[in-house]
């Protein structure tokens, strides 16, 4: 979390986009039955929420 607070807004937006792409990839793997660890979907969603929280804090 401290690492995220030190990033610029543009870097945070890039991180969100990267995580969303990763989430899409994981969901497609799950649908195809190739996912080894389905918990990675949950972790990725939580990471997206963390980055969005830091963005909201920086907006204030």
Helices and strands as residue ranges (DSSP letters): H 2-5, H 9-32, H 39-59
